[in-house]
Amino acid sequence: MRQAKTQARVLRDPEVVLNLWAYADEGGYIIRIAGKAYVMDGDDAEKLTLLRHLSATDFLSAPWQKVPQNFTVNNADGQTMPGVAHASLVGDPHAQEPLFGPLMDSLAKSLPDQLRNLHGDYSRFRLELSNSPLCVTTVVMEYEDGRLEPMVSSCA
C-alpha cells in the first residue's frame, strides 16, 4: 500500500470546543441532554462550521444524562414535572449554564492528560475548557414514530 505524502500541520492555538444536545419531545419537553468535547484549531468561523456539521450526527455517539433536578415544568394539566426543561430555554443564554453546566463540568473533567517531550523529558499537560467555550447547541426532536431530527443552532 502506498502512503500519501504528509506534511506537518502546526497547531496555532488549539481550543476545547463543545457540541451540546437537548432531546425534546413533540411537546417541547426535555428530559435528557448530551455533549461532546472536541479540540479544534483555526478561527471561530471554521470551528463553528465544523461543530454544526458534526452536531447533525454526533449525538448518536454521545452519552446522555438527565436534565438537572432543579428544572421543573408545569404541564397543561397543572402537573409539576421535576427534572424537565422546556425547549424554549435552549436558546436563552441565561439558561445555558444552569441547564448544561453540570454536563460541561463532566466533559471538562473527562479531558485526558497528554504528554509532550520537552528537552528530552516527558511532561504532562492538559487542555482546559474555558469559562465560556465556543459551542453549538442542537435540539434533537424525538418523535413518537422513532425519528430523531437535529435542529442546529449556535451559541457563544
N, C-alpha and C positions, 0 to 999 in steps of 0.2 A: 504494500500500500504506500502510495506517495503522500508525503506530508506537504501541505501548502506552506509557502514561506510565511514566517511570522516576523513580527516586529514588536518592540517594546511599546507599551502604552502607559505613559507616565500618568499616575493619578495626581491630579492637581489639588483637589480638596474633597476627598470622599466624605459623604454625609449620610447619616442614617435617616431614612425617609419611611413613610408608612402608607399602607393601604388599610382602610378600616371599612368594615361592612356591618350593616344593621339589617336583620332579616325581618321584614314586615309582612303581616298577612293582609288580606284584602280589605280589612277594616282599618289598616294603618297601625296595628298593634305590633310592637317589637318586644320579643321575649328573649332573643339571643343576639349576640354580637360576635364579631371575629376581627382579627387583624393580622397583619404580616409586616415584618420589618425587612427592609432592603438597604443595601449600601449602594449609592449611586454617585457618579461624578458628572460634572457638566453644569450648565446653567439651570435655573429653576424651570424654565420653559421646557427644556429637554427632559428633565426629571418628571415633570407633571404629565407630559405626553406619554412617557413610558409607564408611569403609575396608572394612568387612565386605561391604557391598553391592557395592562396586567389585571386591573381590577375587574374586568369583564369575565375572567375565568379563574383567577387565583383563589377566589372564595371557596372553590371546590376542594382546595388542598389546605385551607386554613382551619385550625381547630377553633371551635366556637365556645363561648361561655355565656352564662345567663346575664341579663341586664341587672345592674346593681339593685339591691332590695330597697334602697331609698327612693326609687322611682315608683310612682303609683299613678294609675289611670282609673278614672271612674267611667264605666261603660254606660251605654244608653239606658240600661236597666237600673242604674244607680249603684251597681256592684263595684266595690273597690278591689282593684287588682294590683297587689304589690309585685314589684319586680317586673313591671311592664312600663314601657315608654311608648310615646306616640311618634310616628314617622315625621311629624312636623318639627320635632326637636332636632332632627339630624342637620337641618340647615341653619339652626340657631347657634351662632358662635359661642354664646354663653352656656349652652347645654353640652357642647363638645367635651369639655373636661370632666364634668360630672358623669356623663354617660360612658365615655371611653377611657377616662383617667385610669381606673384600675387595670384595664386591659393594656393600656400603653405602658404602665409601670411593669407589668409582667413581661411585655415584649422587650422593654429596656433591660430587664434582668436576664433575659434569655440570650442576649448578645454574647457570643463566645469570646473568650480570650484569644488573642493572636500572638504569634511570636515573630520577632524580626532579629536579624543578625546586625548587631551594632559593634563594629570594630572587633569581630571575632567572638563576641559573647552574645548569646541569645537573651533578649529581654521581652517580657510580656507587655502587651498593650491591649487596650480595649476601646473600641469606638463607643461614644456615648450618644444617647438620644437627647436632643436639645429640649429646652422647656417648651418651645413652640415649633415642633417639627413640621416640615413640609409633608403634606398628606393629601390623599384623595379619599373622600368618604363616599361610599356607594350603598344605596338602599337596594337590597335584594328582595324583590317581590316574590312571596311564596303563595302560589295559587292552589286552590283545592284540588285541581287536576294534576298536581305534582310539578308543574312548571316552576322554575326558578329564573327570574329575569332581573339582571342587574341594571340599576338606573344610576349612571355615573355622574358625579358632581365633584367639584374641587373645594378644598379649604386651605387655609394658610396662605 
